[in-house]
Amino acid sequence: MSFTGIIFDLDGTLLNTIDDLADSCNRQLEKYGFPTHPAEAYRYFVGNGVVKLVERALPDSREAHSILNTFIRDFRADYKEHCFDKTRPYPGILELLERLRRDGMILAVLSNKPDAETKKVVRYFFPKEQFHCAAGHKEEFDVKPDPAGVRAILKKLDLKPEDTAFVGDTWIDMQTAVNSGCFPVGILWGFRDRKELEEAGARRIAATAEELYSILRS
Ligand SMILES: O=C(O)COP(=O)(O)O
């Protein structure tokens, strides 16, 4: 396969965001008097966007349902303040992106994080010219695995799905690739395991950033 463009998932693929997401959400749970969760549990709460994350973290009670929207607002405000505390790029990621950029690849990010938070962390952790486009979830699109977000990026960057790889760490990302006609590449350093990626349609799977480079440039 030779690709012209690569779209990356963000949380669990480029950045290890789990501790800041868990800390922010747990702070709100404490504030509202609900039980908190270990950071490990958030590996399965994260992936389908902020609404699902909060629904999974809150108890299934009338009281919790009634404060859902306020809770989401408070969580987002807190996360915006703390999204750089413990978050870091995974090993080898900065070098991998720089190599791909020097090779002339067109690089983009598509996250289920809200668009404002996505742009904020991408601006903070990566050089300005690294990505041709970085987008999160916007009101006008459904979240991944709906292909609308990918289609908007392909259109904006004048890329064809068959020339584009989609790289991610969850079934949601692999299904997004399948649904949009991009080539699904799974990675193993994120929040989920090989079985989940294979069952969701991953065509190749990388265990290290070096291996990912070989897959993307083979
Ligand atoms: O915020 C989420 O649910 C996940 O974000 P991601 O799409 O970058 O993994």
The ligand as a Gaussian input file, in Angstrom:
#p B3LYP/6-31G(d) Opt

LIG

0 1
 O      -13.062000      11.812000      23.471000
 C      -13.223000      10.632000      23.103000
 O      -14.206000       9.938000      23.365000
 C      -12.167000       9.955000      22.294000
 O      -11.315000      10.766000      21.574000
 P      -10.514000      10.091000      20.356000
 O      -11.499000       9.971000      19.239000
 O       -9.384000      11.068000      20.093000
 O       -9.994000       8.756000      20.822000

